[in-house]
């Protein structure tokens, strides 16, 4: 009789990074719907700004249909109580919406590991939050300067994570994910302005800055789903259904590549500039660690 040694299937973690983009986050929900229809499940998630909100709902165990249903009657006025720049809104509206979805949940209540990325205004450092109130952490990650007030969180004063990390794929790499899929709901960020008005110039400057941050996220991603939401504004709910559809359709196109990737039999990749960066990502990470706080 021959004895055969039983071999266990190799296990590895797959991460999903949700990028920022304001109300363009509806495209995240469409992408999640495509994943659900194709039985693709992620082990760990990280999110920035609106991406942190969707990531928290996903980590809590809500389906894309449940998320979409919660936003059906949502109005901008439910989230923001001020329309004037330099008169930022409190984050109570944001917090109430998150509480409506997941209650006063803490990170230990999540069904999947979750990291919320924000920036500490006091130190100027990027903060990776994995403990405490999910509601407060997400509100802080969504607190775009000039639109929302910064959010006190322990010793930190949190602002929008997109100031330093728009697509947090590197966060998932650092936590041990072998493969990372990222969703970019605002791939056309970075456009300028012909206006000479101070407000327009400031917003254009912020967009340009966040475009650079997005490049870093794509370097650390194996696959990036880019939903074309260029026709819509990140501060309005107009076009929510279309943005959802854009996320869904773009994710569907990438499903074969994702399945191939997680089957551990990826095809040989051609040389590309991002590949060159990826081979040196450890050195890049080392230079950035001094500017990151992990909680």
C-alpha positions in Angstrom: 0.0 0.0 0.0 1.3 3.4 -0.9 0.9 6.3 1.4 0.3 9.7 0.0 1.0 12.8 2.0 -2.1 15.1 2.1 -1.2 18.5 0.8 -3.2 21.5 2.0 -4.3 24.1 -0.4 -2.1 27.1 0.0 -3.8 29.9 1.8 -3.3 33.6 1.3 -5.1 36.9 1.9 -6.7 39.0 -0.8 -7.3 42.6 0.0 -9.7 45.2 -1.5 -8.8 48.9 -1.4 -11.6 51.5 -1.8 -10.4 54.8 -3.1 -11.8 58.3 -2.3 -14.1 60.3 -4.5 -17.0 61.8 -2.6 -20.4 61.0 -4.0 -18.7 59.1 -6.9 -18.5 56.3 -4.3 -21.7 54.9 -5.8 -19.4 53.2 -8.3 -18.0 51.2 -5.4 -21.4 49.7 -4.8 -21.6 48.7 -8.5 -18.2 47.0 -8.3 -19.2 45.1 -5.2 -22.4 43.8 -7.0 -20.2 42.4 -9.7 -18.0 40.7 -7.2 -21.0 39.2 -5.4 -22.4 37.8 -8.6 -19.1 36.1 -9.4 -18.5 34.7 -5.8 -15.4 36.8 -5.3 -14.8 37.4 -1.6 -12.1 39.5 -0.1 -10.4 38.8 3.2 -9.4 42.3 4.3 -10.4 45.8 3.3 -9.0 49.4 3.6 -10.6 52.6 2.6 -10.0 56.3 2.2 -12.7 59.0 2.5 -15.9 57.7 0.9 -14.0 54.5 0.3 -13.7 54.1 4.1 -17.4 54.4 4.4 -18.2 51.7 1.8 -15.3 49.5 3.2 -16.9 49.7 6.7 -20.3 48.6 5.4 -18.7 45.8 3.5 -16.5 44.7 6.5 -19.7 44.8 8.7 -21.3 42.2 6.3 -23.8 44.3 4.3 -24.4 43.4 0.7 -24.3 45.9 -2.2 -28.1 45.8 -2.5 -28.5 46.7 1.2 -26.0 49.6 0.8 -27.8 50.9 -2.2 -31.2 50.7 -0.5 -29.9 52.8 2.4 -28.9 55.6 0.0 -32.2 55.6 -2.0 -33.6 58.7 -0.3 -30.3 60.3 0.7 -29.9 64.0 0.1 -26.8 66.1 0.1 -28.4 68.2 2.9 -28.6 65.1 5.0 -24.8 65.0 5.0 -23.8 68.7 4.8 -25.4 71.6 6.6 -23.3 74.3 4.9 -22.9 74.9 1.2 -20.3 77.6 1.7 -16.6 77.0 1.3 -14.6 78.1 4.4 -17.8 77.4 6.4 -17.3 73.7 6.9 -20.1 71.4 8.0 -20.0 69.3 11.1 -19.8 65.6 10.4 -23.0 64.8 12.3 -24.8 64.0 9.1 -22.1 61.6 8.0 -22.0 59.9 11.4 -25.8 59.5 11.5 -25.8 57.8 8.1 -23.0 55.4 9.2 -24.8 54.7 12.5 -28.0 54.0 10.5 -26.1 51.4 8.5 -24.0 49.7 11.2 -24.9 51.2 14.5 -22.3 52.4 16.9 -19.9 49.7 15.8 -16.3 49.4 16.7 -13.5 47.7 14.7 -13.7 44.5 16.7 -17.4 44.2 15.6 -16.4 43.9 11.9 -16.6 40.5 10.2 -13.5 41.3 8.1 -10.4 43.2 9.1 -10.9 46.9 8.3 -8.4 49.8 8.1 -9.6 53.4 7.8 -7.1 55.8 6.4 -7.1 59.4 7.6 -4.6 62.3 8.2 -3.8 63.8 11.6 -3.9 67.5 11.2 -1.8 68.0 14.3 1.2 66.0 13.2 0.6 66.0 9.5 0.9 62.3 9.4 -1.2 59.6 7.8 -3.1 57.5 10.3 -4.2 53.9 9.8 -7.1 53.2 12.2 -8.0 49.7 13.3 -9.3 50.3 16.8 -12.1 52.4 18.4 -15.3 53.8 16.9 -15.7 53.0 13.2 -18.2 55.9 12.9 -15.8 58.5 14.2 -12.9 57.0 12.2 -14.9 57.1 8.9 -16.2 60.6 9.6 -12.6 61.7 10.0 -11.4 60.0 6.9 -14.2 61.8 4.9 -13.5 65.2 6.5 -12.4 67.1 3.4 -10.8 70.4 4.5 -13.1 73.4 3.8 -16.1 71.1 3.4 -16.2 69.3 6.8 -14.8 70.1 10.2 -11.9 68.0 11.4 -12.9 65.1 13.7 -11.3 64.6 17.2 -10.3 61.0 17.6 -8.3 60.3 20.8 -5.1 62.3 20.5 -5.6 63.0 16.8 -7.6 65.6 14.8 -8.6 63.7 11.7 -9.0 65.0 8.2 -9.6 63.5 4.8 -7.2 60.5 4.2 -6.9 61.5 0.5 -4.6 64.3 1.5 -1.9 61.6 1.7 -3.3 58.3 0.5 -6.1 58.3 -2.0 -6.1 54.5 -2.8 -4.8 52.6 0.2 -3.4 49.5 -1.5 -0.1 49.8 0.4 -2.0 49.4 3.7 -3.2 46.0 2.7 0.3 45.0 1.4 1.7 45.9 4.8 -1.0 43.8 6.6 0.1 40.7 4.7 -2.3 40.5 1.7 -0.6 38.7 -1.2 -2.9 40.2 -3.8 -4.6 43.6 -3.7 -7.5 44.7 -5.9 -8.3 48.4 -5.9 -11.3 50.4 -7.0 -10.7 53.9 -8.2 -14.0 55.8 -8.6 -12.4 59.0 -9.7 -9.6 58.2 -12.2 -9.9 61.6 -13.9 -9.0 63.5 -10.8 -6.3 66.1 -11.2 -7.9 68.3 -13.8 -7.1 72.0 -13.5 -9.2 75.2 -13.9 -9.3 78.3 -16.1 -10.8 80.2 -13.2 -8.8 82.8 -11.2 -11.2 82.6 -8.3 -9.5 81.5 -5.0 -12.0 78.8 -4.3 -11.6 77.2 -7.8 -7.8 77.3 -7.6 -7.8 75.7 -4.1 -10.0 72.9 -5.2 -7.9 72.4 -8.4 -4.8 72.3 -6.2 -6.3 69.6 -4.0 -7.4 67.5 -7.0 -3.9 67.7 -8.5 -2.3 66.6 -5.1 -4.7 63.7 -4.8 -3.8 62.6 -8.3 -0.2 62.1 -7.2 -1.4 60.1 -4.2 -3.5 57.8 -6.5 -0.4 56.8 -8.5 1.1 55.3 -5.3 -2.0 53.3 -4.7 -1.9 51.9 -8.2 1.7 50.9 -7.8 0.8 48.6 -4.9 -2.3 47.2 -6.6 -2.3 44.0 -8.7 -5.5 45.0 -10.4 -7.2 48.4 -10.5 -10.8 48.9 -11.4 -11.2 52.4 -12.9 -14.8 53.5 -13.1 -15.4 56.4 -15.5 -17.4 58.9 -13.5 -16.0 62.0 -15.2 -19.4 63.3 -16.2 -20.5 63.7 -12.5 -19.5 65.9 -9.6 -18.1 64.4 -6.4 -20.2 66.8 -4.3 -23.6 66.0 -5.8 -25.9 63.0 -6.0 -26.9 63.5 -9.6 -26.1 60.5 -11.7 -26.0 58.0 -8.8 -27.5 55.2 -10.9 -25.1 55.9 -13.8 -22.1 55.9 -11.5 -23.3 52.6 -9.9 -23.5 51.1 -13.4 -20.0 52.4 -14.4 -18.6 50.6 -11.3 -20.5 47.4 -12.1 -19.6 47.3 -15.8 -15.9 48.0 -15.2 -15.6 45.4 -12.4 -17.3 42.8 -14.7 -14.6 43.4 -17.3 -11.9 42.7 -14.7 -13.5 39.6 -13.2 -11.5 37.2 -15.5 -8.2 38.8 -14.5 -9.2 38.7 -10.8 -10.1 35.1 -10.9 -6.9 34.2 -12.7 -4.9 36.2 -10.1 -6.4 34.5 -7.1 -6.2 31.1 -8.7 -2.4 31.5 -8.2 -1.9 30.9 -12.0 -1.5 34.4 -13.3 -0.3 34.8 -16.9 3.1 36.2 -17.5 3.0 40.0 -17.3 4.7 42.2 -19.9 7.2 44.8 -18.7 5.6 48.0 -17.6 6.6 51.0 -15.6 4.4 50.1 -12.7 6.0 46.7 -12.5 9.4 48.4 -12.1 8.1 50.3 -9.2 6.5 47.2 -7.6 9.8 45.4 -7.6 11.1 48.3 -5.5 8.0 48.8 -3.3 9.8 47.6 -0.1 12.2 50.5 -0.4 9.4 52.9 -1.1 7.5 51.7 2.0 10.5 52.1 4.2 10.9 55.8 3.3 7.2 56.4 4.0 6.9 54.6 7.4 8.1 57.7 9.3 5.1 59.6 8.0 2.5 57.0 9.0 0.8 56.3 12.4 -0.8 52.9 12.9 -3.5 52.6 15.5 
